[in-house]
Amino acid sequence: MTSALITGAEKGRPAIRLGIRENIVQFSLLVIVNAFVGAMVGMERSILPLLAAQQFHLAATTAILSFIVVFGVAKALANYAAGRLADAVGRRPILITGWVLAIPVPFMLMWAPSWIWVLVANAFLGVSQGFTWSMTVIMKVDLAGQERRGLAMGLNEFAGYLALAGAAVATGWIAARHGLGPEPFYLGMLFVAGGLLISILFVRETQGHVAVESHQSKGTSELPTSREVFWRTTVADRNLSSITQAGLVNNLNDGMAWGLFPLLFAAAQLSLERIAVLAALYPAIWGVAQLGTGALSDRIGRKWLIAAGMWTQAGGIAMVAAGNAFGVFVAGAVLLGVGTAMVYPTLLAGIGDVASPSWRASAIGVYRFWRDLGYAIGAIVAGITADLFGMGGAVWVVAAITFASGLVVAVRMTETLADLDHRPSLM
């Protein structure tokens, strides 16, 4: 992997290099940290909708999915704040703060006397995820430089979602033998301890790498206003806004899958163990396949991988909606996982292609704000349509929205990989 070097050694400081291989120790530590981040969400993945229905006796689907709404809104706001703060004060302090905010989560879930406690725990979890996952993304982009950005994102998301899947299987297995609480949430204490200790003791700040890349790309070192970055990423720039809407819809369908799929599988008379396997299969495929799709986007470009990924997701969701047997659900989950893997690291790499290093973290923060707001929007859309038309109808609606998002990318977005040396400045 090609590295880039800025002279600093002659001033008594180690020279800073860009590249995954050149920063392999720090990069690997951040991969491990993001595995703990993903595992924190995974411990809820297969059991919280069932906990809502069986232990807290929530009947309306909208009420059951309220925890995803709270999580999504909290994470979206934290993503936006994290991106701006990372450019202003550094990455490492935000990462550590995110882990501190995660400390109460497993205890609140273990001891929850009412559904309100679960909602508050998910608010803490959302903010924690916004800070920690955003920083692992941004710091890996900082370290990798331009040439292997897709691979860097593939490795990051691989670790997070494979750990998410593993935690979903583990908590489902524990719940099948010991009940829905408190035993499944004991794992959360280990995840928090591991992530926090590694972040405090071993992770190093990466802002120096941003200065190197900005110097080499001759980009502006000035930091645009929040309003400028927000407007451009959301609406004005055709590539950034196309990426942003695809990210929102991606997590809209993920929020639906998180909340409705376990209920849909339970209605098909599947056992808790099989529900846990299905809940883990989709993010597991998603996580493993990203090792290939992230690197592939560095070779063939971003646009058509994103569009095709959204259409593949739509096909997987439609298969689950039409199915009523374990084998069909497995096939739908595999398709959904492959499609999401095509999209997820590629979207982040595309943001990195377009945004200048000086405001890249802020742009990623805006993108992740809208993307993770998709969790809340997906839960609301799925909950309302499920209460009105049944769970199958809700899944079909989300499949149609996902297909339409791919059309937006196909029509509006241009290829960003070829623009690496021509990134626009906001100033």
Secondary structure, DSSP 8 states (H G I E B T S, - for coil): ---EEE--GGGTS--EEESTGGGHHHHHHHHHHHHHHHHHHHHHHTTHHHHHHHTS---SHHHHTHHHHHHHHHHHHHHHHHHHHHHHH-SHHHHHHHHHHHTHHHHHHHH-SSHHHHHHHHHHHHHHHHHHHHHHHHHHHHHH-STTHHHHHHHHHHHHHHHHHHHHHHHHHHHHHH-SSSGGGHHHHHHHHHHHHHHHHT----HHHHHHHHHHHT---S---HHHHHHIIIIISHHHHHHHHHHHHHHHHHHHHHHHHHHHHHHTT--HHHHHHHHHHHHHHHHHHHHHHHHHHHHH-SHHHHHHHHHHHHHHHHHHHH--SHHHHHHHHHHHHHHHHHHHHHHHHHHHHHS-TTTHHHHHHHHHHHHHHHHHHHHHHHHHHHHHH-HHHHHHHHHHHHHHHHHHHHHH---SGGGGGG-----
